[in-house]
Amino acid sequence: MKAYLSIFVALTAAAVLAVPVAENVTFYQDNVNAVTITYTLTETPAIVTLDIQTNVTGDVWASIGNDNIVPGLMPNSEANRKVSGSGTHTIIWRPYRSWPTDDPEGNLPAGRIRAVVTAWAMDNPPDYMVVNIASNAKPNTWRYYPDAGSVPGGVLGNEAYRKTALLMRKILAKDVTWMMGAIGENGRGTNETSRAVTLTNDYYMAVFETTQEQWRQVTGGWPVAESKNNSGSYTFTNAAYRAMRPAQNISYNEIRTSDSYNTYNACNDFPNAPHADSFLGKLRTRTGLDFDLPGEAQWEYACRAGMGEGLWNDGTVIVVDEMPGRHNGNGGALGNGIDFSCGPDHGTAICGSYASNGWGLYDMHGNMGEWCLDWFQELVPKGLDYRVNVNPADPSKRYDGTAESYAQKVKRGGNYGYTYTACRSSSRNKDGPQVQYYNIGCRVICPFER
């Protein structure tokens, strides 16, 4: 039998209450070159992440990277996922499938390799979560990664995150008080009520807007404009560029309340569960996670990335035509001037074409107008605070019980056909839930796993 290669103890970051601990880590390679990693875990459930490190020179240890780790993990391995039950746990890693050694017998370098096992509290999980949404995906198979550098393939380098998987970014928002809206910002609209908001829940938000290929994976078909007024789309005319462009021509109804773009069902609107045959309904069934659209307070908080009024979400001062995203001054097109057969430099941008905000989210300014859960109200009541502007007793009405004859849902982020001022963090827009249009898309969120 092969000897133990190394033993390494890893402790967690602090949690709000009990702190989970992974310790007594052992690393053993057997005669068929499989590696068994054991550890003891306390204060469960917890999320457990794994890193494999080598001693390259002297006392310097370096990660071999998840590209060299993840492919060799057993599918049901308790690594990068939620683990329940205190006591001893085991991870099986097959390095010959992901990180082959130069040794002809497949031996790893004794004394120069170690496993780092880290336990994370459920209320402060790792920064990133990867959820498989491909047509053959199974529920409850998502994985966690501590930071952007540890995401397999890289955030932008792995196209799966814009095709067959959802890459989700942690947003710590619980009990955070911040100023929503704007007062004197250049380009401010009259409906950008400024108010103090204290959010009550943390959440994960999709790093990218929902793409056309992700929509196809979940629903079985490309986004289809059923209205004759929306006949043009990359979906139909430009297969070479459509997959990673944002899904467009998608109504709020078909995302959440119905299997049809023009049918609204209040019983499937927030806070109720989505219609089973809607995009969100199918996404929940496929993944086992309670995906939803964000409330507009959640959306704006994530968009701002900790920045205040008068700043873009990267911290720079708002300056004319220097928006960090796609709008009509840098490749977007206005109204009837749109060319649906154009290449990647015009019209909608391939998701991730511009720099992310400070929290790693892409295309929060421009590209697509993103549906939110809220019913639109010209002057949002200050008493609404963090709440979604939907009446819990009657989701067809606003939180205060009022309604209009032509009720409209909130859209955020502007779009590629708008001016830069309409793509600011606090800018608000609206449309009826049945509306399909070439500049309307979505981005999903989900709660922390419990």
HUFENVEN-V452639 format. One record per residue. PHI is phi in degrees with one decimal (none if undefined). Layout:
BEGIN
phi: [PHI:PHI]
END
This chain:
BEGIN
phi: [none:-82.2:-77.2:-62.2:-90.6:-168.2:-128.5:-142.1:-104.5:-124.7:-108.9:-89.8:-72.8:-67.6:-119.4:-69.7:-113.6:-68.5:-100.6:-69.8:-132.7:-108.8:-147.2:54.9:-78.2:-121.2:-138.3:-137.0:-105.3:-93.3:-70.2:-104.5:74.5:-76.7:-107.6:-106.5:-112.7:-117.8:-157.3:-104.3:-126.4:-120.5:57.3:-101.5:-73.1:-147.6:-98.4:-112.6:-114.0:-123.0:-131.7:-111.9:-124.2:-119.5:-91.6:-75.1:-139.7:57.0:-98.5:-88.3:-103.3:-135.1:-69.0:-82.3:87.0:-67.7:-62.8:-99.0:-108.8:-56.4:-61.9:-95.0:-77.1:-61.5:-53.7:-97.7:-64.6:-84.7:-133.3:61.4:-155.7:-71.7:-128.2:-112.6:90.9:-70.5:120.5:-86.9:-128.6:-129.6:-121.9:-107.7:-123.3:-110.1:-61.9:-64.2:-93.9:-138.3:-145.3:-66.1:-89.8:-76.6:-67.4:-61.0:-96.8:80.2:-74.2:-83.1:-68.8:-59.1:80.4:-123.3:-145.9:-149.8:-104.3:-112.0:-108.5:-122.3:-103.8:-118.9:-65.3:-65.4:-92.8:-148.1:-74.1:-59.4:-64.7:-124.8:-133.3:-112.4:-119.2:-73.8:-121.3:-60.6:-60.0:-101.6:-68.2:-111.1:-63.1:60.9:-120.6:-70.2:-130.4:-115.3:-141.0:-65.2:-157.7:-61.5:-68.6:-98.8:-68.6:-54.1:84.1:87.4:-57.4:-95.3:-75.0:-102.3:-66.5:-59.3:-71.3:-119.4:-134.7:-118.9:-144.4:-109.0:-97.2:-110.9:-111.9:-67.6:-121.0:-83.6:-123.6:-59.3:66.4:-87.3:-103.2:-150.3:-96.0:-93.3:89.2:-149.0:-117.5:-119.4:-65.2:-59.6:91.7:-58.6:-93.9:-69.1:-95.6:-93.8:-53.2:-93.0:-158.7:-78.0:-125.6:-118.1:-73.9:-111.5:-139.5:-81.1:-162.8:-101.0:-122.7:-62.1:-63.4:-118.6:-61.0:-59.0:-91.5:-64.4:-69.3:-63.4:-60.2:-65.8:-60.5:-81.1:-95.1:93.0:-151.7:-67.9:-56.4:-121.4:-85.5:-81.8:-83.8:-64.2:-79.0:-122.1:-72.9:-85.3:-170.8:-59.0:-52.6:-98.9:-112.1:-145.6:-62.4:-65.7:-121.2:-77.8:-54.7:-101.3:-80.2:-66.8:-60.2:-130.9:60.7:-114.6:-85.9:-58.0:-58.3:-74.0:-74.3:-130.0:-104.3:-162.2:-100.4:-134.3:-64.7:-109.0:-115.8:-101.3:-118.5:-60.3:-67.8:-113.1:-96.0:-55.0:-91.0:-75.6:-69.6:-63.9:-58.8:-58.6:-99.0:-78.9:-57.4:-68.4:-61.6:-68.3:-65.6:-63.9:-62.5:-68.8:-101.6:83.6:-111.2:-85.0:-64.8:-157.3:-80.5:-77.7:-71.2:-68.2:-67.4:-62.4:-62.2:-66.0:-60.4:-67.5:-62.5:-67.3:50.8:86.1:-90.5:-104.1:-60.0:83.3:-122.6:-71.7:-75.5:-99.6:94.1:-84.2:-70.6:-64.1:-129.0:-51.0:61.1:-119.6:-68.8:-81.5:179.0:-88.1:-141.3:-74.8:-99.4:-140.1:116.8:-74.2:-136.8:-90.2:34.5:-71.2:-80.3:-66.9:-116.1:-74.9:-101.2:-72.7:-79.1:-73.7:-91.5:-137.2:71.6:-65.9:-92.1:-55.1:-55.9:91.1:-72.6:-113.7:-60.0:-76.8:-80.2:-64.2:-106.4:83.1:-97.5:-104.6:60.9:-74.4:-111.9:76.3:66.4:-122.9:-72.5:-108.0:-61.0:-120.4:-72.9:-72.0:-74.6:-72.9:-138.6:-54.7:-116.7:-65.8:-59.6:-61.9:-68.6:-66.3:52.6:-79.7:-68.4:-70.4:-78.7:-138.9:-77.3:-59.2:-81.3:-144.4:-61.2:-79.9:-119.4:-69.3:-58.3:-82.8:91.4:-83.0:-154.3:-113.0:-65.0:-119.4:-69.5:-132.6:-92.9:-77.3:-120.0:-129.6:95.2:66.8:-165.7:-67.8:-95.5:-94.6:-73.0:-61.5:-65.9:-82.5:-113.5:-72.1:-59.1:-94.5:-66.4:-123.7:-140.2:-155.4:-163.1:-64.5:-63.3:-89.5:-74.5:-109.8:-152.8:-66.1:-111.9:-117.2:-139.8:-159.0:-142.9:-104.6:-129.2:-154.0:-73.7:-63.7:-67.8:-121.2]
END
